[in-house]
Amino acid sequence: MKRVTGIGGIFFKAKDAPALQAWYKQHLGIDVQVWGGAAFDWADADGKPVAGTTAWAIHPQNSDHFAPGSAPFMVNYRVEDLHALVKALKEEGCHVLDQTDESEYGKFAWVMDPEGNKVELWQPPPGQ
């Protein structure tokens, strides 16, 4: 079974999320959307679109999105078979959170690494 196949997104906290989002938009040209982040669509070496997106988002410092972790960031990793990986991680004694989510955006689960960082696992919908 393949485990992680790539990075699906990077999320971090900011003391002043709107100001930091505006800075990234103005100075780095990141198309920050109302939801606080941007989606980078993948392209091949010739610049032609291919299936896949990497998300990037800034969250307010008081956000509990990364709880129970205490780090100011969270990495979202793409996986091929979320349920099989969650089962394997539990069997290996990893601290897998009970919550899962399935929506039009794909399947999500979370695991805590040994240093207390919350890690998001994401199985994209078919074709992504």
N, C-alpha and C positions, 0 to 999 in steps of 0.2 A: 504494500500500500504506500503510495506517495503521501507525504505529510504536507509540509508547506511548499507551495509552488511559486510563491512570489509575495510581494507586499501589495496589499489592497488599499492601505491608507495610513496616514500618519496624523495624529491628533494631539494637540497640546494646549495647555492652559496659558492664559495671559492675565496680567493684572488689569489691563484695560483692553479687553478683546476688540471693541469697535475701533479704537485708535490703531491697534496693531494690524487689524485687518485692512484698514485704510492705508497704512504704511506699505504693506505687501502689495496692495493693489497699485498704489502710485509709483513706488520705486522699483518693484520687481515685475510689474505687469501681470500679477496673478488675478484672474477674473473672479474675485471673491463674491460669492452669491449671498442672498439674504440669509441663508441658513448658516453662514459663518465660514464657508469653505469653498473649495473649487474641486472640480473633477478634471483630471488630466486624462484625456483619451489617448490610447496607445496608437502608435504608428510603426510601420516597418522602416527599414533603412532608407527606403525611397520616399518616405513621408506619407505612404498610403495608409489609411485607417485599418486597424486590425481589432478584433474583439478584445476588449479589456479597458479598464479604467483604474486609475489610482486616485483615491480621495485624499484631500488635505484640508484640515479644518482647525480653527482656533476656537477654544471654548473659554467662557469666563472662569476666572480663578476659583470661584465658589461652586463650579459645576460638580455634580456628583457622578458624572458620566464615567469616571475612571474608578469609582469606588467598587470594591473595598480597597483598591490600591491607593497608595498615597503619592505616587509619582505624578509629576505635572505633565505626563505624556502617556499615550497608549499607541501601540502599533497594531494594525489590523493586517493579518496574514491571510492570503488566499489559500484555500485547500480544495482538494478534489472531492472528498467524501467526508463531510463534517461528522455525520453520525458514527462512522467507523473510527475516525480519529478520536472523537470524544470517548468512545468505548475503550480504545487502546490506552488513552491517557489515564482514564480511571483505573484500568487494570494495572498500570505502571505506578499507581499511587500518587498521581498528580492531583492538585487541588483544583478540580473543575467546578465552576459555579453551577448551581442548579438551573439557573435561567437559560433558556434558549429562545431564539426568535426566528420565525419564518415569515417572510413577506415577499412582495414583488421584487424586493432588492436582493433576495437570496436567503440563505440560512446562516445564523450567527450563534456562536457559543463563546464562552470566556473561560480562561484558565489563569491561575495566578502562578507566576514564576517563583523560584526559590527566594528571590529578594523582595517579594511582595508587589511586583508590578503586574497590573491587569493586562492580559494579552487577549486580543479579540481574534477569533477564528471565523473566517467568512468563506462560505461556498457560494460563489456567484450563481445567478440564475443561468439556465442553459443559454449558450451563445455568447456569454460574456467571458 
